[in-house]
Amino acid sequence: MTPPEPVFSEPWHAQVFAVTVRLNETGHLPWSDWAAAFSRTLRRHGLSKELDGGDDYFLAWLETLENTLVSKGMAETSDIAAIKAAWETAYLNTPHGQPVHLTE
Protein backbone atom coordinates (compact mmCIF):
# COMPACT_ATOMS: atom_id res chain seq x y z
CA MET A 1 0.00 0.00 0.00
CA THR A 2 1.32 3.45 -0.93
CA PRO A 3 1.46 5.95 1.94
CA PRO A 4 -0.74 9.02 1.46
CA GLU A 5 0.75 12.20 0.05
CA PRO A 6 1.59 14.74 2.76
CA VAL A 7 -1.00 17.47 3.15
CA PHE A 8 1.71 20.11 3.57
CA SER A 9 4.85 20.16 1.43
CA GLU A 10 6.99 21.73 4.19
CA PRO A 11 6.82 21.46 7.99
CA TRP A 12 6.62 25.23 8.38
CA HIS A 13 3.49 25.29 6.19
CA ALA A 14 1.77 23.00 8.69
CA GLN A 15 3.05 25.04 11.63
CA VAL A 16 1.84 28.42 10.37
CA PHE A 17 -1.50 26.85 9.49
CA ALA A 18 -1.76 25.31 12.99
CA VAL A 19 -0.99 28.62 14.70
CA THR A 20 -3.76 30.30 12.71
CA VAL A 21 -6.25 27.52 13.50
CA ARG A 22 -5.37 27.75 17.19
CA LEU A 23 -5.91 31.52 17.20
CA ASN A 24 -9.33 30.88 15.70
CA GLU A 25 -10.17 28.11 18.19
CA THR A 26 -9.26 30.34 21.13
CA GLY A 27 -11.44 33.18 19.89
CA HIS A 28 -8.61 35.52 18.87
CA LEU A 29 -9.19 35.34 15.12
CA PRO A 30 -12.62 34.86 13.55
CA TRP A 31 -12.42 33.01 10.21
CA SER A 32 -14.30 35.77 8.42
CA ASP A 33 -11.64 38.28 9.51
CA TRP A 34 -8.88 35.86 8.52
CA ALA A 35 -10.37 35.19 5.09
CA ALA A 36 -10.75 38.90 4.37
CA ALA A 37 -7.18 39.70 5.45
CA PHE A 38 -5.71 36.74 3.54
CA SER A 39 -7.63 37.71 0.40
CA ARG A 40 -6.22 41.24 0.62
CA THR A 41 -2.67 39.83 0.90
CA LEU A 42 -3.19 37.55 -2.09
CA ARG A 43 -4.56 40.44 -4.18
CA ARG A 44 -1.68 42.72 -3.12
CA HIS A 45 0.82 40.13 -4.29
CA GLY A 46 -1.10 39.49 -7.50
CA LEU A 47 -1.53 35.84 -6.60
CA SER A 48 -4.64 35.35 -8.68
CA LYS A 49 -3.48 32.10 -10.29
CA GLU A 50 -4.53 28.74 -8.96
CA LEU A 51 -2.37 28.28 -5.87
CA ASP A 52 -1.13 24.80 -5.08
CA GLY A 53 -0.35 25.27 -1.40
CA GLY A 54 3.35 25.80 -2.03
CA ASP A 55 5.70 28.45 -0.70
CA ASP A 56 3.98 31.37 -2.49
CA TYR A 57 0.71 30.50 -0.78
CA PHE A 58 2.19 30.01 2.67
CA LEU A 59 4.46 33.05 2.45
CA ALA A 60 1.29 35.07 1.85
CA TRP A 61 -0.34 33.17 4.74
CA LEU A 62 2.59 33.99 7.04
CA GLU A 63 2.57 37.66 6.02
CA THR A 64 -1.14 37.83 6.78
CA LEU A 65 -0.65 36.17 10.16
CA GLU A 66 2.16 38.54 11.10
CA ASN A 67 0.14 41.59 10.05
CA THR A 68 -2.89 40.28 11.94
CA LEU A 69 -0.91 39.72 15.13
CA VAL A 70 0.39 43.30 14.94
CA SER A 71 -2.98 44.86 14.07
CA LYS A 72 -4.68 43.04 16.95
CA GLY A 73 -1.94 44.12 19.39
CA MET A 74 -0.82 40.53 19.99
CA ALA A 75 2.75 41.20 18.80
CA GLU A 76 4.99 44.10 17.88
CA THR A 77 6.62 44.37 14.46
CA SER A 78 10.01 44.55 16.17
CA ASP A 79 9.31 41.31 18.07
CA ILE A 80 8.44 39.50 14.85
CA ALA A 81 11.59 40.84 13.18
CA ALA A 82 13.72 39.73 16.14
CA ILE A 83 12.27 36.21 16.10
CA LYS A 84 12.83 35.94 12.34
CA ALA A 85 16.44 37.08 12.75
CA ALA A 86 17.01 34.57 15.56
CA TRP A 87 15.64 31.71 13.45
CA GLU A 88 17.76 32.77 10.47
CA THR A 89 20.89 32.84 12.62
CA ALA A 90 20.06 29.45 14.11
CA TYR A 91 19.38 27.99 10.66
CA LEU A 92 22.62 29.33 9.21
CA ASN A 93 24.62 27.95 12.16
CA THR A 94 23.05 24.48 12.17
CA PRO A 95 24.85 21.66 10.35
CA HIS A 96 22.95 20.29 7.36
CA GLY A 97 20.44 17.65 8.33
CA GLN A 98 20.35 18.59 12.00
CA PRO A 99 17.30 20.09 13.75
CA VAL A 100 17.33 23.86 14.07
CA HIS A 101 16.97 25.19 17.61
CA LEU A 102 16.85 28.73 18.94
CA THR A 103 19.39 29.52 21.62
CA GLU A 104 18.29 31.39 24.70
N, CA, C and O of each residue as an XYZ file, in Angstrom:
416
protein
N       0.840     -1.180      0.000
C       0.000      0.000      0.000
C       0.887      1.246      0.000
O       1.858      1.316      0.754
N       0.565      2.209     -0.825
C       1.316      3.448     -0.927
C       0.876      4.404      0.173
O      -0.320      4.623      0.368
N       1.850      4.980      0.899
C       1.462      5.954      1.936
C       0.816      7.177      1.293
O       1.133      7.523      0.155
N      -0.085      7.830      2.018
C      -0.737      9.023      1.459
C       0.256     10.160      1.258
O       1.259     10.265      1.963
N      -0.045     11.001      0.287
C       0.754     12.200      0.051
C       0.628     13.124      1.259
O      -0.449     13.230      1.845
N       1.720     13.794      1.640
C       1.595     14.740      2.760
C       0.659     15.891      2.389
O       0.617     16.334      1.241
N      -0.078     16.355      3.371
C      -0.998     17.470      3.149
C      -0.224     18.767      2.942
O      -0.625     19.611      2.141
N       0.881     18.924      3.661
C       1.713     20.111      3.567
C       3.058     19.709      2.988
O       3.621     18.684      3.372
N       3.576     20.512      2.066
C       4.845     20.160      1.432
C       6.054     20.488      2.310
O       7.132     19.937      2.091
N       5.901     21.359      3.284
C       6.990     21.734      4.191
C       6.457     21.781      5.622
O       5.306     22.160      5.842
N       7.279     21.401      6.589
C       6.820     21.456      7.986
C       6.343     22.847      8.415
O       5.374     22.967      9.165
N       7.021     23.895      7.941
C       6.624     25.234      8.380
C       5.253     25.610      7.843
O       4.559     26.421      8.456
N       4.840     25.039      6.706
C       3.489     25.288      6.188
C       2.459     24.790      7.201
O       1.492     25.485      7.515
N       2.680     23.580      7.705
C       1.766     23.005      8.691
C       1.774     23.823      9.980
O       0.731     24.016     10.605
N       2.940     24.297     10.369
C       3.050     25.038     11.626
C       2.331     26.378     11.562
O       1.623     26.743     12.501
N       2.500     27.117     10.470
C       1.839     28.422     10.375
C       0.326     28.238     10.238
O      -0.454     29.059     10.723
N      -0.075     27.169      9.582
C      -1.499     26.847      9.493
C      -2.044     26.527     10.889
O      -3.109     27.014     11.267
N      -1.312     25.706     11.653
C      -1.760     25.306     12.988
C      -1.870     26.495     13.935
O      -2.799     26.565     14.739
N      -0.928     27.426     13.846
C      -0.994     28.624     14.701
C      -2.263     29.410     14.389
O      -2.948     29.879     15.298
N      -2.571     29.552     13.113
C      -3.764     30.299     12.706
C      -5.030     29.599     13.196
O      -5.939     30.246     13.715
N      -5.087     28.282     13.033
C      -6.247     27.520     13.498
C      -6.401     27.678     15.011
O      -7.513     27.862     15.506
N      -5.309     27.609     15.732
C      -5.366     27.749     17.195
C      -5.864     29.136     17.602
O      -6.649     29.260     18.543
N      -5.418     30.168     16.905
C      -5.908     31.516     17.202
C      -7.413     31.591     16.979
O      -8.124     32.258     17.731
N      -7.896     30.910     15.949
C      -9.331     30.877     15.704
C     -10.046     30.106     16.817
O     -11.057     30.572     17.342
N      -9.530     28.946     17.174
C     -10.167     28.106     18.193
C     -10.238     28.783     19.558
O     -11.152     28.522     20.340
N      -9.282     29.643     19.835
C      -9.259     30.336     21.129
C      -9.978     31.685     21.102
O      -9.944     32.438     22.075
N     -10.627     31.978     19.978
C     -11.438     33.181     19.885
C     -10.682     34.454     19.553
O     -11.247     35.545     19.632
N      -9.409     34.333     19.180
C      -8.614     35.520     18.871
C      -8.685     35.941     17.409
O      -8.268     37.045     17.057
N      -9.213     35.062     16.555
C      -9.189     35.344     15.122
C     -10.383     34.687     14.430
O     -10.308     33.521     14.045
N     -11.477     35.423     14.272
C     -12.618     34.859     13.549
C     -12.243     34.538     12.093
O     -11.500     35.285     11.456
N     -12.767     33.419     11.581
C     -12.415     33.013     10.211
C     -12.800     34.064      9.184
O     -12.090     34.247      8.195
N     -13.903     34.750      9.399
C     -14.303     35.772      8.423
C     -13.257     36.884      8.360
O     -12.961     37.388      7.276
N     -12.701     37.269      9.491
C     -11.639     38.283      9.513
C     -10.385     37.745      8.824
O      -9.741     38.445      8.043
N     -10.049     36.478      9.131
C      -8.875     35.860      8.520
C      -9.014     35.801      6.995
O      -8.093     36.170      6.265
N     -10.158     35.340      6.532
C     -10.374     35.188      5.088
C     -10.269     36.535      4.378
O      -9.690     36.622      3.295
N     -10.818     37.570      4.975
C     -10.748     38.902      4.368
C      -9.306     39.396      4.311
O      -8.862     39.915      3.287
N      -8.578     39.233      5.410
C      -7.180     39.695      5.451
C      -6.309     38.893      4.485
O      -5.472     39.465      3.786
N      -6.498     37.590      4.441
C      -5.710     36.739      3.544
C      -6.010     37.071      2.087
O      -5.100     37.099      1.258
N      -7.259     37.320      1.773
C      -7.630     37.713      0.405
C      -6.946     39.013      0.002
O      -6.474     39.148     -1.127
N      -6.893     39.963      0.921
C      -6.215     41.238      0.623
C      -4.733     41.002      0.342
O      -4.176     41.601     -0.578
N      -4.093     40.138      1.124
C      -2.671     39.834      0.902
C      -2.472     39.186     -0.457
O      -1.560     39.559     -1.194
N      -3.309     38.228     -0.794
C      -3.188     37.554     -2.095
C      -3.363     38.553     -3.245
O      -2.612     38.519     -4.220
N      -4.340     39.424     -3.129
C      -4.555     40.441     -4.180
C      -3.356     41.380     -4.284
O      -2.922     41.714     -5.386
N      -2.818     41.807     -3.135
C      -1.681     42.724     -3.124
C      -0.473     42.109     -3.821
O       0.286     42.805     -4.496
N      -0.304     40.820     -3.656
C       0.819     40.129     -4.294
C       0.505     39.690     -5.719
O       1.373     39.166     -6.416
N      -0.725     39.902     -6.149
C      -1.101     39.488     -7.498
C      -1.181     37.981     -7.639
O      -0.994     37.449     -8.733
N      -1.454     37.295     -6.559
C      -1.534     35.840     -6.604
C      -2.955     35.421     -6.975
O      -3.704     34.887     -6.157
N      -3.294     35.680     -8.223
C      -4.640     35.348     -8.675
C      -4.681     33.995     -9.371
O      -5.763     33.477     -9.649
N      -3.515     33.414     -9.658
C      -3.478     32.099    -10.291
C      -3.938     31.036     -9.303
O      -4.083     31.294     -8.108
N      -4.158     29.864     -9.816
C      -4.526     28.743     -8.957
C      -3.330     28.397     -8.083
O      -2.284     27.996     -8.595
N      -3.469     28.544     -6.787
C      -2.370     28.278     -5.866
C      -2.391     26.809     -5.479
O      -3.455     26.223     -5.274
N      -1.217     26.226     -5.381
C      -1.127     24.798     -5.083
C      -0.737     24.507     -3.645
O      -0.432     23.360     -3.320
N      -0.735     25.500     -2.779
C      -0.353     25.269     -1.395
C       1.147     25.226     -1.188
O       1.622     24.709     -0.177
N       1.902     25.770     -2.144
C       3.353     25.804     -2.025
C       3.821     27.040     -1.276
O       3.052     27.696     -0.574
N       5.104     27.338     -1.445
C       5.695     28.452     -0.703
C       5.003     29.784     -0.961
O       4.820     30.564     -0.026
N       4.605     30.074     -2.226
C       3.979     31.371     -2.487
C       2.705     31.538     -1.666
O       2.434     32.620     -1.145
N       1.944     30.489     -1.556
C       0.707     30.505     -0.782
C       0.998     30.710      0.702
O       0.382     31.559      1.347
N       1.933     29.936      1.242
C       2.195     30.006      2.675
C       3.035     31.215      3.068
O       2.975     31.639      4.222
N       3.806     31.780      2.162
C       4.464     33.054      2.454
C       3.419     34.154      2.589
O       3.532     35.024      3.453
N       2.394     34.112      1.725
C       1.293     35.065      1.847
C       0.519     34.809      3.139
O       0.083     35.751      3.801
N       0.349     33.539      3.497
C      -0.338     33.169      4.744
C       0.427     33.730      5.945
O      -0.157     34.334      6.845
N       1.759     33.514      5.940
C       2.592     33.991      7.037
C       2.555     35.514      7.139
O       2.443     36.060      8.236
N       2.647     36.193      6.014
C       2.572     37.659      6.024
C       1.253     38.121      6.634
O       1.222     39.047      7.444
N       0.172     37.471      6.237
C      -1.139     37.827      6.777
C      -1.192     37.588      8.278
O      -1.721     38.413      9.022
N      -0.650     36.471      8.721
C      -0.651     36.169     10.155
C       0.157     37.209     10.924
O      -0.291     37.706     11.958
N       1.336     37.537     10.427
C       2.158     38.543     11.099
C       1.434     39.879     11.182
O       1.396     40.503     12.242
N       0.862     40.317     10.068
C       0.139     41.591     10.054
C      -1.061     41.568     10.991
O      -1.368     42.565     11.644
N      -1.738     40.424     11.054
C      -2.892     40.285     11.937
C      -2.474     40.357     13.397
O      -3.132     41.018     14.200
N      -1.385     39.682     13.744
C      -0.906     39.724     15.126
C      -0.569     41.155     15.544
O      -0.857     41.560     16.671
N       0.037     41.914     14.640
C       0.387     43.302     14.939
C      -0.880     44.156     15.043
O      -1.033     44.931     15.987
N      -1.782     44.015     14.076
C      -2.981     44.856     14.070
C      -3.889     44.588     15.266
O      -4.606     45.485     15.710
N      -3.866     43.374     15.786
C      -4.676     43.040     16.953
C      -3.933     43.282     18.267
O      -4.461     42.990     19.341
N      -2.707     43.817     18.187
C      -1.939     44.123     19.386
C      -1.406     42.889     20.100
O      -1.085     42.950     21.287
N      -1.309     41.781     19.393
C      -0.818     40.534     19.994
C       0.688     40.391     19.846
O       1.298     39.540     20.494
N       1.291     41.213     19.001
C       2.745     41.198     18.797
C       3.156     42.552     18.242
O       2.352     43.271     17.649
N       4.407     42.879     18.443
C       4.989     44.103     17.880
C       5.799     43.724     16.644
O       6.378     42.639     16.583
N       5.839     44.606     15.676
C       6.621     44.365     14.463
C       8.074     44.063     14.808
O       8.692     43.196     14.191
N       8.617     44.768     15.780
C      10.011     44.551     16.172
C      10.213     43.160     16.780
O      11.265     42.549     16.594
N       9.212     42.659     17.502
C       9.307     41.308     18.070
C       9.336     40.258     16.962
O      10.118     39.308     17.013
N       8.484     40.438     15.974
C       8.438     39.498     14.853
C       9.765     39.526     14.102
O      10.291     38.476     13.732
N      10.304     40.714     13.875
C      11.587     40.837     13.180
C      12.707     40.175     13.977
O      13.581     39.529     13.399
N      12.686     40.332     15.290
C      13.724     39.729     16.137
C      13.642     38.200     16.114
O      14.668     37.520     16.068
N      12.434     37.672     16.145
C      12.271     36.212     16.101
C      12.730     35.669     14.750
O      13.393     34.634     14.688
N      12.379     36.369     13.668
C      12.832     35.942     12.337
C      14.356     35.944     12.259
O      14.955     35.008     11.731
N      14.971     36.982     12.779
C      16.436     37.076     12.753
C      17.064     35.959     13.579
O      18.074     35.383     13.176
N      16.479     35.652     14.720
C      17.012     34.573     15.558
C      16.908     33.225     14.851
O      17.840     32.422     14.907
N      15.786     32.973     14.190
C      15.637     31.715     13.450
C      16.614     31.645     12.284
O      17.183     30.589     12.008
N      16.807     32.771     11.600
C      17.755     32.775     10.474
C      19.172     32.471     10.968
O      19.889     31.677     10.358
N      19.563     33.095     12.056
C      20.891     32.837     12.621
C      21.030     31.373     13.027
O      22.044     30.736     12.742
N      20.014     30.850     13.689
C      20.057     29.449     14.115
C      20.143     28.525     12.906
O      20.905     27.558     12.914
N      19.376     28.813     11.882
C      19.384     27.992     10.664
C      20.759     28.009     10.002
O      21.286     26.966      9.616
N      21.329     29.201      9.878
C      22.624     29.327      9.207
C      23.757     28.694     10.005
O      24.795     28.356      9.436
N      23.579     28.528     11.303
C      24.618     27.949     12.156
C      24.366     26.478     12.508
O      25.083     25.903     13.326
N      23.367     25.883     11.900
C      23.051     24.481     12.166
C      23.597     23.616     11.042
O      23.350     23.895      9.868
N      24.340     22.565     11.390
C      24.849     21.661     10.349
C      23.707     21.049      9.544
O      22.633     20.770     10.077
N      23.954     20.848      8.267
C      22.950     20.286      7.360
C      22.398     18.977      7.916
O      23.144     18.103      8.357
N      21.088     18.869      7.884
C      20.440     17.648      8.332
C      20.122     17.593      9.810
O      19.443     16.673     10.267
N      20.602     18.562     10.557
C      20.347     18.594     11.996
C      19.129     19.479     12.292
O      18.836     20.400     11.530
N      18.427     19.205     13.382
C      17.302     20.090     13.751
C      17.790     21.480     14.108
O      18.860     21.645     14.693
N      17.007     22.464     13.756
C      17.333     23.864     14.068
C      16.679     24.213     15.398
O      15.489     23.971     15.602
N      17.468     24.779     16.295
C      16.967     25.191     17.605
C      17.393     26.624     17.883
O      18.508     27.028     17.553
N      16.494     27.384     18.493
C      16.853     28.728     18.945
C      17.639     28.613     20.233
O      17.341     27.782     21.090
N      18.655     29.466     20.358
C      19.389     29.515     21.621
C      18.756     30.582     22.493
O      18.134     31.522     21.997
N      18.919     30.425     23.776
C      18.293     31.391     24.703
C      19.209     32.525     24.997
O      18.851     33.428     25.754
